[in-house]
Amino acid sequence: MLQSHQFCRSGPLENNHNTVLVVGGVHWLATHHLSVILKALQREGLENIHVVVKGLGAGFHQPVEGLHCLTLVKIISKCKKKKKQ
């Protein structure tokens, strides 16, 4: 869950379009995660910021230590499977 200290670390934040939050870019992101993020933003008084939800293949392909990452081959495979659904 997003904690207040995570918002404080990112400051100063404005409750308008000058503040942008980019989320996504991972294969495990679900609507539940977006709901948690939106509730946290409302709790912190940031409901008017610009939120960008990235797709799986939309850049930022940097591996992060401790975070499960897919290879390019697996990303392409997942995208093809989702298109068939």
C-alpha positions as CSV (number, residue, x, y, z in Angstrom):
1,M,0.0,0.0,0.0
2,L,1.2,3.5,-0.7
3,Q,2.3,5.2,2.5
4,S,2.4,8.9,3.3
5,H,6.2,8.9,3.5
6,Q,6.3,7.9,-0.2
7,F,4.4,11.0,-1.1
8,C,6.6,13.2,1.1
9,R,9.7,11.8,-0.5
10,S,8.4,12.8,-3.9
11,G,7.5,16.4,-2.9
12,P,6.6,19.1,-3.4
13,L,3.4,17.9,-5.0
14,E,0.6,20.0,-6.3
15,N,-3.0,18.9,-6.6
16,N,-3.1,19.8,-10.3
17,H,-1.8,18.8,-13.8
18,N,1.7,19.9,-12.8
19,T,2.0,16.7,-10.8
20,V,2.2,13.5,-13.0
21,L,2.2,10.0,-11.6
22,V,3.3,7.2,-14.1
23,V,2.3,3.7,-13.1
24,G,2.3,0.4,-14.9
25,G,4.8,-1.2,-17.3
26,V,4.7,-4.5,-15.5
27,H,2.8,-7.7,-16.4
28,W,1.3,-8.1,-12.9
29,L,-0.5,-4.8,-12.6
30,A,-4.2,-5.3,-11.9
31,T,-7.3,-3.1,-11.5
32,H,-7.0,-3.7,-7.7
33,H,-3.6,-1.9,-7.8
34,L,-5.1,1.1,-9.6
35,S,-7.9,1.3,-7.0
36,V,-5.4,1.3,-4.2
37,I,-3.4,4.1,-5.9
38,L,-6.5,6.2,-6.5
39,K,-7.6,5.8,-2.8
40,A,-4.1,6.8,-1.7
41,L,-4.2,9.9,-4.0
42,Q,-7.6,10.9,-2.6
43,R,-6.4,10.4,1.0
44,E,-3.4,12.7,0.3
45,G,-5.5,15.3,-1.4
46,L,-4.0,14.6,-4.9
47,E,-7.2,13.6,-6.8
48,N,-6.6,16.3,-9.5
49,I,-3.1,15.1,-10.6
50,H,-2.4,13.6,-14.0
51,V,-2.2,9.8,-13.8
52,V,-0.6,8.0,-16.7
53,V,-1.0,4.2,-16.9
54,K,1.7,2.6,-19.0
55,G,1.2,-0.5,-21.1
56,L,3.6,-3.4,-20.8
57,G,5.6,-2.5,-23.8
58,A,5.7,1.3,-23.2
59,G,9.3,2.0,-22.3
60,F,11.2,1.9,-19.0
61,H,12.6,-1.5,-19.7
62,Q,15.1,-1.3,-16.9
63,P,15.5,-4.4,-14.7
64,V,15.0,-3.7,-11.0
65,E,16.8,-5.8,-8.4
66,G,14.2,-7.9,-6.5
67,L,11.4,-7.3,-9.0
68,H,10.4,-10.1,-11.4
69,C,11.0,-9.0,-14.9
70,L,10.1,-10.7,-18.2
71,T,12.4,-11.2,-21.1
72,L,11.6,-9.5,-24.4
73,V,10.5,-12.9,-25.8
74,K,8.1,-13.5,-22.8
75,I,6.7,-9.9,-23.2
76,I,5.9,-10.5,-26.8
77,S,4.4,-13.9,-26.0
78,K,2.1,-12.3,-23.3
79,C,1.0,-9.5,-25.7
80,K,0.1,-12.1,-28.4
81,K,-1.9,-14.1,-25.9
82,K,-3.8,-11.0,-24.7
83,K,-4.6,-10.0,-28.3
84,K,-6.2,-13.5,-28.9
85,Q,-8.5,-13.1,-25.8
